[in-house]
């Protein structure tokens, strides 16, 4: 028996479905199903939070964590492709924050990335987009909820436990899973250039997410959607 993951019926989703609507749908109609049973069952869509992690470089330019999936990756269909999203299946035990999807987000980040001492991570609770595609067999059984995350350095005010954002510069994210992913920080302009030139093969979802980003910024309020 495999773990149970959060799914919704494919027929409940349309091109007009928004991220907020999918969040609501997951609460009202979501089903916990055996992963092995739905891995190739197109009548169900497995919900995948897809978190775009941002920071800034030494020049002050906003950056995105992009990474290549290595042979140790659990998803053999995506090996050697590049991604700009951290994510995974919402599991039945994801519940400590009151929302399985939000709990999954922070679990996946903790599993995949090392957070340097003195830095904090914040993820906006509202999704900034949805990925409902039929381009590949993988797409046809998944639906992505795109979230914007940020890692930033912090200092403590006079009131204990009250962090404030200061310089969020981070040149490199270090992976907790070096056998699975290898990444670097890239600006939005660099991502557009690499994608459009074909110099790097980005997974289908990342191609669409890069298209959501303006060519010079990656802050959530500057996304084109």
Backbone as CSV, one residue per row, in Angstrom:
resi,resn,N_x,N_y,N_z,CA_x,CA_y,CA_z,C_x,C_y,C_z
1,UNK,0.844,-1.198,0.000,0.000,0.000,0.000,0.880,1.249,0.000
2,UNK,0.582,2.153,-0.892,1.342,3.399,-0.963,0.640,4.487,-0.166
3,UNK,1.311,5.655,-0.067,0.695,6.743,0.664,-0.524,7.278,-0.084
4,UNK,-1.436,7.876,0.692,-2.599,8.503,0.077,-2.284,9.973,-0.206
5,UNK,-2.729,10.427,-1.354,-2.449,11.797,-1.776,-3.755,12.504,-2.130
6,UNK,-3.719,13.819,-2.110,-4.911,14.624,-2.339,-5.182,14.772,-3.836
7,UNK,-6.402,14.436,-4.245,-6.786,14.476,-5.659,-8.159,15.125,-5.809
8,UNK,-8.419,15.613,-7.024,-9.759,16.080,-7.387,-10.125,15.471,-8.723
9,UNK,-11.404,15.346,-8.982,-11.854,14.819,-10.261,-11.460,15.762,-11.392
10,UNK,-10.961,15.209,-12.470,-10.568,16.023,-13.616,-11.743,16.823,-14.158
11,UNK,-12.941,16.243,-14.117,-14.117,16.917,-14.661,-14.543,18.128,-13.847
12,UNK,-13.994,18.277,-12.644,-14.348,19.431,-11.813,-13.509,20.660,-12.147
13,UNK,-12.538,20.509,-13.048,-11.638,21.607,-13.401,-11.868,22.052,-14.839
14,UNK,-11.772,23.353,-15.071,-11.882,23.912,-16.419,-10.762,24.914,-16.638
15,UNK,-10.658,25.440,-17.847,-9.640,26.442,-18.145,-9.847,27.710,-17.339
16,UNK,-11.051,27.924,-16.844,-11.350,29.134,-16.073,-11.102,28.962,-14.577
17,UNK,-10.803,27.738,-14.132,-10.573,27.506,-12.706,-9.360,28.302,-12.228
18,UNK,-9.508,29.034,-11.141,-8.416,29.817,-10.577,-7.747,29.044,-9.450
19,UNK,-6.597,29.536,-9.046,-5.904,28.909,-7.931,-6.720,28.943,-6.660
20,UNK,-7.368,30.067,-6.405,-8.194,30.181,-5.198,-9.359,29.195,-5.247
21,UNK,-9.960,29.035,-6.427,-11.067,28.091,-6.566,-10.601,26.652,-6.343
22,UNK,-9.399,26.335,-6.829,-8.868,24.986,-6.626,-8.594,24.727,-5.151
23,UNK,-8.109,25.730,-4.440,-7.906,25.584,-2.999,-9.236,25.255,-2.317
24,UNK,-10.285,25.978,-2.688,-11.604,25.736,-2.100,-12.138,24.358,-2.509
25,UNK,-11.916,23.994,-3.766,-12.371,22.699,-4.262,-11.664,21.549,-3.539
26,UNK,-10.393,21.744,-3.224,-9.643,20.693,-2.531,-10.216,20.417,-1.154
27,UNK,-10.775,21.465,-0.535,-11.360,21.295,0.800,-12.742,20.647,0.729
28,UNK,-13.513,20.992,-0.291,-14.894,20.513,-0.352,-15.049,19.191,-1.092
29,UNK,-14.202,18.941,-2.087,-14.374,17.751,-2.917,-13.105,16.911,-3.062
30,UNK,-12.029,17.311,-2.403,-10.790,16.561,-2.521,-10.908,15.166,-1.925
31,UNK,-10.202,14.213,-2.528,-10.228,12.829,-2.071,-8.796,12.355,-1.799
32,UNK,-8.637,11.582,-0.719,-7.351,10.971,-0.411,-7.313,9.589,-1.066
33,UNK,-6.472,9.436,-2.089,-6.437,8.208,-2.874,-5.032,7.625,-2.893
34,UNK,-4.954,6.303,-3.062,-3.664,5.634,-3.151,-2.906,6.136,-4.379
35,UNK,-1.662,6.542,-4.162,-0.889,7.127,-5.256,-0.736,6.160,-6.431
36,UNK,-0.458,4.896,-6.142,-0.270,3.933,-7.219,-1.517,3.783,-8.084
37,UNK,-2.678,3.974,-7.490,-3.927,3.770,-8.208,-4.270,4.923,-9.142
38,UNK,-3.724,6.103,-8.869,-4.090,7.270,-9.684,-2.935,7.787,-10.540
39,UNK,-1.778,7.124,-10.464,-0.594,7.635,-11.154,-0.810,7.771,-12.655
40,UNK,-1.650,6.920,-13.238,-1.915,7.014,-14.675,-3.410,7.067,-14.968
41,UNK,-4.203,7.449,-13.973,-5.657,7.503,-14.111,-6.095,8.934,-14.419
42,UNK,-6.437,9.201,-15.669,-6.714,10.569,-16.091,-8.050,11.106,-15.576
43,UNK,-8.846,10.277,-14.926,-10.091,10.808,-14.369,-9.826,11.589,-13.080
44,UNK,-8.597,11.464,-12.537,-8.216,12.200,-11.336,-7.021,13.103,-11.630
45,UNK,-6.998,14.248,-10.961,-5.835,15.139,-11.001,-5.223,15.182,-9.605
46,UNK,-3.942,14.825,-9.511,-3.219,14.900,-8.252,-2.768,16.341,-8.035
47,UNK,-3.093,16.913,-6.890,-2.775,18.319,-6.614,-1.311,18.443,-6.192
48,UNK,-0.586,19.309,-6.890,0.836,19.530,-6.612,1.087,21.010,-6.330
49,UNK,1.358,21.407,-5.083,1.829,22.771,-4.840,3.188,22.946,-5.536
50,UNK,3.357,24.040,-6.244,4.559,24.293,-7.059,5.097,25.651,-6.634
51,UNK,6.159,25.637,-5.809,6.617,26.867,-5.162,7.835,27.426,-5.881
52,UNK,7.723,28.669,-6.336,8.828,29.373,-6.975,9.564,30.148,-5.892
53,UNK,10.813,29.744,-5.602,11.579,30.350,-4.529,12.435,31.490,-5.063
54,UNK,12.321,32.660,-4.448,13.022,33.849,-4.912,13.948,34.411,-3.847
55,UNK,14.897,35.208,-4.304,15.782,35.953,-3.423,16.304,37.128,-4.243
56,UNK,17.533,37.568,-3.986,18.155,38.605,-4.806,19.655,38.384,-4.804
57,UNK,20.325,38.874,-5.859,21.771,38.687,-5.935,22.507,39.906,-5.399
58,UNK,23.841,39.885,-5.477,24.661,40.953,-4.905,24.410,42.299,-5.576
59,UNK,23.869,42.275,-6.808,23.570,43.514,-7.528,22.180,44.038,-7.211
60,UNK,21.441,43.300,-6.384,20.100,43.723,-6.027,19.020,43.234,-6.964
61,UNK,19.396,42.438,-7.954,18.412,41.916,-8.896,17.695,40.713,-8.303
62,UNK,16.405,40.642,-8.530,15.629,39.509,-8.040,16.030,38.234,-8.776
63,UNK,16.038,37.131,-8.039,16.478,35.862,-8.614,15.501,34.741,-8.261
64,UNK,15.564,33.682,-9.056,14.725,32.500,-8.870,15.628,31.280,-8.765
65,UNK,15.255,30.346,-7.885,15.992,29.092,-7.775,15.568,28.178,-8.914
66,UNK,16.528,27.835,-9.794,16.297,26.903,-10.894,17.197,25.699,-10.688
67,UNK,16.686,24.518,-10.993,17.477,23.325,-10.743,17.217,22.246,-11.791
68,UNK,18.218,21.370,-11.938,18.115,20.238,-12.864,17.840,18.978,-12.053
69,UNK,16.911,18.155,-12.537,16.596,16.889,-11.873,17.638,15.838,-12.263
70,UNK,18.265,15.232,-11.246,19.321,14.251,-11.477,18.755,12.825,-11.438
71,UNK,19.637,11.854,-11.624,19.205,10.460,-11.730,18.582,9.941,-10.433
72,UNK,18.896,10.584,-9.298,18.312,10.159,-8.032,16.887,10.627,-7.833
73,UNK,16.384,11.428,-8.774,15.026,11.953,-8.669,14.008,10.825,-8.720
74,UNK,12.942,10.965,-7.957,11.910,9.947,-7.934,11.048,9.925,-9.180
75,UNK,11.070,11.012,-9.967,10.250,11.091,-11.164,11.128,10.878,-12.391
76,UNK,11.204,9.622,-12.849,12.117,9.262,-13.935,11.793,9.984,-15.237
77,UNK,10.527,10.377,-15.415,10.119,11.023,-16.663,10.663,12.442,-16.788
78,UNK,11.204,12.991,-15.685,11.664,14.382,-15.704,13.171,14.519,-15.509
79,UNK,13.914,13.409,-15.476,15.360,13.464,-15.264,16.033,14.291,-16.351
80,UNK,16.990,15.139,-15.940,17.785,16.027,-16.787,17.019,17.253,-17.268
81,UNK,15.755,17.358,-16.919,15.036,18.586,-17.236,15.213,19.589,-16.103
82,UNK,15.072,20.868,-16.445,15.222,21.941,-15.472,13.861,22.384,-14.953
83,UNK,13.864,22.883,-13.736,12.626,23.316,-13.095,12.851,24.613,-12.331
84,UNK,11.784,25.381,-12.166,11.833,26.566,-11.298,10.832,26.429,-10.153
85,UNK,10.287,25.228,-9.977,9.305,25.017,-8.917,9.676,23.871,-8.009
86,UNK,9.543,24.089,-6.704,9.703,23.029,-5.716,8.308,22.540,-5.359
87,UNK,8.124,21.241,-5.331,6.788,20.768,-5.005,6.711,19.272,-4.908
88,UNK,5.533,18.808,-4.583,5.296,17.380,-4.461,3.856,17.123,-4.108
89,UNK,3.522,15.862,-3.966,2.153,15.477,-3.653,1.763,15.910,-2.241
90,UNK,0.493,16.269,-2.086,-0.049,16.570,-0.768,-0.409,15.240,-0.118
91,UNK,0.240,14.929,0.993,0.058,13.640,1.646,-0.947,13.736,2.794
92,UNK,-1.515,12.591,3.139,-2.592,12.568,4.129,-2.137,13.107,5.482
93,UNK,-0.862,12.964,5.816,-0.378,13.441,7.123,-0.085,14.939,7.125
94,UNK,-0.231,15.607,6.000,-0.005,17.054,5.947,-1.198,17.771,6.567
95,UNK,-1.067,18.152,7.829,-2.213,18.774,8.501,-1.833,19.682,9.655
96,UNK,-0.560,19.845,9.943,-0.162,20.554,11.163,-0.473,22.045,11.115
97,UNK,-0.606,22.628,9.930,-0.908,24.051,9.820,-2.382,24.322,9.545
98,UNK,-3.192,23.291,9.595,-4.619,23.475,9.365,-5.011,23.373,7.905
99,UNK,-4.054,23.421,6.998,-4.306,23.281,5.568,-3.302,22.284,5.017
100,UNK,-3.761,21.138,4.511,-2.817,20.161,3.965,-1.925,20.739,2.869
101,UNK,-2.451,21.622,2.056,-1.657,22.183,0.957,-0.546,23.074,1.503
102,UNK,-0.881,23.942,2.448,0.143,24.822,3.031,1.170,23.999,3.801
103,UNK,0.717,22.990,4.525,1.640,22.121,5.252,2.580,21.416,4.282
104,UNK,2.044,20.953,3.166,2.865,20.295,2.147,3.939,21.234,1.621
105,UNK,3.592,22.493,1.420,4.550,23.473,0.895,5.786,23.544,1.790
106,UNK,5.576,23.743,3.084,6.716,23.913,3.986,7.466,22.596,4.187
107,UNK,6.767,21.482,4.134,7.452,20.185,4.224,8.359,19.973,3.025
108,UNK,7.860,20.265,1.828,8.655,20.069,0.622,9.879,20.984,0.602
109,UNK,9.710,22.229,1.025,10.844,23.150,1.071,11.898,22.634,2.053
110,UNK,11.445,22.192,3.228,12.381,21.686,4.251,13.105,20.444,3.764
111,UNK,12.421,19.613,2.987,13.041,18.395,2.487,14.081,18.677,1.409
112,UNK,13.840,19.677,0.594,14.680,19.883,-0.591,15.759,20.943,-0.422
113,UNK,15.541,21.938,0.450,16.489,23.048,0.551,17.034,23.219,1.961
114,UNK,18.311,23.548,2.030,18.902,23.937,3.296,18.718,25.446,3.461
115,UNK,18.193,25.845,4.602,18.012,27.269,4.866,19.202,27.746,5.693
116,UNK,20.024,28.636,5.138,21.214,29.077,5.871,20.858,29.743,7.196
117,UNK,21.759,29.650,8.142,21.568,30.297,9.435,21.357,31.795,9.239
118,UNK,20.373,32.326,9.913,20.085,33.752,9.796,19.095,34.095,8.700
119,UNK,18.597,33.089,8.003,17.616,33.317,6.942,16.276,32.708,7.323
120,UNK,15.234,33.247,6.763,13.890,32.725,6.971,13.196,32.558,5.622
121,UNK,12.161,31.730,5.625,11.377,31.480,4.414,9.943,31.912,4.653
122,UNK,9.376,32.554,3.655,7.980,32.961,3.731,7.318,32.612,2.399
123,UNK,6.153,32.006,2.462,5.392,31.672,1.261,4.026,32.333,1.361
124,UNK,3.652,33.099,0.336,2.338,33.735,0.324,1.254,32.666,0.370
125,UNK,0.241,32.806,1.224,-0.769,31.756,1.391,-1.710,31.598,0.206
126,UNK,-1.800,32.615,-0.649,-2.667,32.535,-1.811,-1.859,32.146,-3.038
127,UNK,-2.331,31.176,-3.822,-1.610,30.807,-5.046,-1.640,31.943,-6.060
128,UNK,-0.581,32.034,-6.866,-0.509,33.076,-7.896,-0.877,32.543,-9.273
129,UNK,-1.163,31.256,-9.365,-1.533,30.688,-10.655,-1.876,29.220,-10.536
130,UNK,-2.365,28.665,-11.637,-2.723,27.255,-11.704,-2.125,26.676,-12.974
131,UNK,-1.726,25.414,-12.924,-1.156,24.725,-14.078,-2.040,23.527,-14.393
132,UNK,-2.924,23.719,-15.355,-3.853,22.676,-15.774,-3.588,22.404,-17.249
133,UNK,-2.724,21.413,-17.509,-2.248,21.152,-18.857,-2.530,19.710,-19.270
134,UNK,-2.494,19.476,-20.576,-2.671,18.138,-21.130,-1.558,17.809,-22.118
135,UNK,-0.400,18.471,-21.971,0.678,18.349,-22.948,1.373,16.998,-22.905
136,UNK,1.480,16.403,-21.733,2.201,15.139,-21.567,1.389,14.203,-20.680
137,UNK,1.728,12.902,-20.664,1.045,11.982,-19.741,1.170,12.410,-18.283
138,UNK,2.309,13.013,-17.921,2.482,13.501,-16.549,1.497,14.637,-16.270
139,UNK,1.375,15.579,-17.219,0.463,16.709,-17.040,-0.977,16.249,-16.845
140,UNK,-1.373,15.229,-17.566,-2.779,14.815,-17.607,-3.286,14.229,-16.303
141,UNK,-2.382,13.890,-15.390,-2.817,13.332,-14.102,-2.432,14.224,-12.926
142,UNK,-1.973,15.429,-13.214,-1.605,16.368,-12.147,-2.216,17.739,-12.419
143,UNK,-2.369,18.517,-11.371,-2.726,19.926,-11.490,-1.840,20.695,-10.516
144,UNK,-1.217,21.766,-10.999,-0.297,22.523,-10.172,-0.915,23.777,-9.595
145,UNK,-0.590,24.049,-8.341,-0.941,25.310,-7.698,0.352,26.082,-7.497
146,UNK,0.524,27.180,-8.202,1.772,27.941,-8.159,1.744,28.923,-6.996
147,UNK,2.766,28.817,-6.138,2.917,29.731,-5.010,4.240,30.472,-5.136
148,UNK,4.293,31.682,-4.583,5.522,32.471,-4.569,6.147,32.401,-3.182
149,UNK,7.396,31.931,-3.109,8.117,31.873,-1.851,9.313,32.804,-1.870
150,UNK,9.797,33.152,-0.709,10.944,34.057,-0.609,11.818,33.612,0.550
151,UNK,13.117,33.691,0.361,14.049,33.457,1.447,14.792,34.763,1.691
152,UNK,14.914,35.146,2.963,15.486,36.455,3.280,16.221,36.381,4.613
153,UNK,17.214,37.239,4.747,17.915,37.325,6.021,17.077,38.165,6.971
154,UNK,17.247,37.940,8.272,16.419,38.657,9.239,17.242,39.068,10.445
155,UNK,16.761,40.095,11.125,17.352,40.509,12.404,16.212,40.641,13.398
156,UNK,16.534,40.612,14.665,15.518,40.611,15.704,15.391,42.001,16.316
157,UNK,14.153,42.489,16.414,13.883,43.766,17.047,14.010,43.641,18.570
158,UNK,13.762,44.731,19.236,13.833,44.709,20.700,12.814,43.740,21.282
159,UNK,11.697,43.572,20.573,10.682,42.626,21.029,11.085,41.230,20.569
160,UNK,11.347,40.318,21.490,11.780,38.966,21.104,10.771,38.293,20.168
161,UNK,11.304,37.610,19.196,10.447,36.864,18.290,9.791,37.689,17.212
162,UNK,10.274,38.919,17.011,9.678,39.773,15.981,10.690,40.039,14.876
163,UNK,10.828,39.113,13.928,11.807,39.302,12.858,11.370,40.351,11.847
164,UNK,12.329,41.071,11.310,12.030,42.017,10.232,12.907,41.666,9.043
165,UNK,12.441,41.970,7.850,13.226,41.698,6.665,14.282,42.775,6.485
166,UNK,15.487,42.316,6.225,16.556,43.260,5.925,17.085,42.895,4.543
167,UNK,18.359,42.648,4.409,18.937,42.246,3.140,18.577,40.789,2.866
168,UNK,17.905,40.510,1.738,17.502,39.136,1.440,18.439,38.474,0.432
169,UNK,19.615,39.089,0.211,20.542,38.556,-0.782,20.938,37.122,-0.472
170,UNK,20.816,36.273,-1.456,21.242,34.891,-1.341,21.745,34.451,-2.701
171,UNK,23.016,34.116,-2.768,23.609,33.773,-4.059,23.279,32.346,-4.486
172,UNK,23.213,31.426,-3.520,23.052,30.013,-3.865,22.164,29.330,-2.832
173,UNK,21.240,28.524,-3.309,20.525,27.605,-2.438,21.284,26.286,-2.426
174,UNK,21.474,25.715,-1.255,22.111,24.404,-1.162,21.039,23.353,-0.946
175,UNK,21.061,22.321,-1.750,20.023,21.297,-1.701,20.271,20.287,-0.589
176,UNK,19.180,19.817,0.037,19.256,18.701,0.964,19.345,17.377,0.235
177,UNK,19.097,17.399,-1.063,19.055,16.182,-1.864,19.974,16.312,-3.076
178,UNK,21.305,16.393,-2.849,22.226,16.634,-3.963,22.245,15.534,-5.009
179,UNK,21.727,14.357,-4.660,21.645,13.288,-5.651,20.400,13.418,-6.520
180,UNK,19.516,14.325,-6.118,18.257,14.482,-6.844,18.184,15.784,-7.641
181,UNK,18.695,16.860,-7.062,18.620,18.149,-7.753,19.929,18.918,-7.613
182,UNK,20.218,19.709,-8.635,21.396,20.567,-8.645,20.947,21.900,-9.225
183,UNK,21.112,22.975,-8.449,20.516,24.229,-8.883,21.395,25.451,-8.737
184,UNK,20.839,26.568,-9.149,21.502,27.869,-9.076,20.445,28.964,-9.093
185,UNK,20.871,30.170,-8.720,19.973,31.314,-8.726,20.105,32.055,-10.046
186,UNK,18.980,32.316,-10.711,18.975,32.992,-12.002,17.949,34.118,-11.991
187,UNK,18.265,35.186,-12.712,17.295,36.268,-12.838,16.193,35.858,-13.801
188,UNK,15.098,36.591,-13.764,13.997,36.304,-14.674,14.437,36.454,-16.122
189,UNK,15.253,37.474,-16.402,15.739,37.670,-17.768,16.582,36.488,-18.230
190,UNK,17.411,35.963,-17.334,18.232,34.799,-17.688,17.354,33.573,-17.965
191,UNK,16.309,33.416,-17.172,15.405,32.287,-17.382,14.711,32.383,-18.733
192,UNK,14.254,33.571,-19.085,13.612,33.759,-20.386,14.583,33.429,-21.517
193,UNK,15.827,33.888,-21.385,16.820,33.653,-22.432,17.132,32.166,-22.580
194,UNK,17.342,31.484,-21.459,17.662,30.057,-21.508,16.505,29.247,-22.065
195,UNK,15.295,29.598,-21.684,14.132,28.878,-22.188,13.927,29.121,-23.687
196,UNK,13.991,30.395,-24.083,13.687,30.736,-25.470,14.768,30.269,-26.436
197,UNK,16.017,30.192,-25.956,17.117,29.765,-26.819,17.189,28.246,-26.950
198,UNK,16.567,27.551,-25.995,16.660,26.096,-25.995,17.952,25.578,-25.399
199,UNK,18.762,26.461,-24.792,20.022,26.031,-24.190,19.788,25.090,-23.010
200,UNK,18.620,25.214,-22.372,18.250,24.290,-21.309,16.825,23.806,-21.551
201,UNK,16.605,22.547,-21.256,15.274,21.971,-21.412,14.539,22.085,-20.081
202,UNK,13.524,22.921,-20.058,12.725,23.088,-18.848,11.504,22.179,-18.919
203,UNK,11.130,21.634,-17.759,9.932,20.816,-17.730,8.729,21.671,-18.119
204,UNK,7.682,21.002,-18.557,6.524,21.703,-19.117,5.992,22.781,-18.184
205,UNK,5.809,22.441,-16.907,5.253,23.420,-15.980,6.150,24.640,-15.850
206,UNK,7.468,24.421,-15.814,8.382,25.548,-15.655,8.368,26.460,-16.877
207,UNK,8.204,25.884,-18.061,8.049,26.714,-19.256,6.901,27.698,-19.080
208,UNK,5.793,27.216,-18.543,4.629,28.076,-18.347,4.856,29.077,-17.222
209,UNK,5.510,28.642,-16.135,5.759,29.555,-15.018,6.701,30.676,-15.442
210,UNK,7.747,30.351,-16.195,8.655,31.394,-16.679,7.878,32.407,-17.513
211,UNK,6.905,31.921,-18.278,6.068,32.834,-19.044,5.218,33.739,-18.181
212,UNK,4.943,33.327,-16.930,4.188,34.169,-16.003,5.034,35.323,-15.467
213,UNK,6.356,35.159,-15.505,7.253,36.159,-14.947,7.566,37.220,-15.981
214,UNK,7.535,38.456,-15.570,8.029,39.502,-16.455,9.513,39.292,-16.684
215,UNK,10.015,39.866,-17.753,11.375,39.545,-18.182,12.443,40.193,-17.325
216,UNK,12.061,41.023,-16.366,13.084,41.671,-15.543,12.790,41.600,-14.055
217,UNK,11.656,40.969,-13.655,11.301,40.928,-12.244,10.701,39.573,-11.901
218,UNK,10.781,39.229,-10.616,10.167,37.979,-10.190,9.286,38.150,-8.947
219,UNK,9.147,39.386,-8.448,8.300,39.564,-7.292,6.870,39.199,-7.657
220,UNK,6.107,38.581,-6.711,4.756,38.133,-7.032,3.873,39.228,-7.610
221,UNK,3.995,40.464,-7.110,3.120,41.526,-7.607,3.451,41.919,-9.043
222,UNK,4.586,41.457,-9.553,4.964,41.789,-10.910,4.685,40.651,-11.885
223,UNK,4.090,39.569,-11.413,3.775,38.480,-12.318,2.721,38.952,-13.312
224,UNK,2.762,38.371,-14.486,1.882,38.835,-15.555,0.476,38.257,-15.452
225,UNK,0.256,37.306,-14.561,-1.085,36.725,-14.425,-1.869,37.471,-13.371
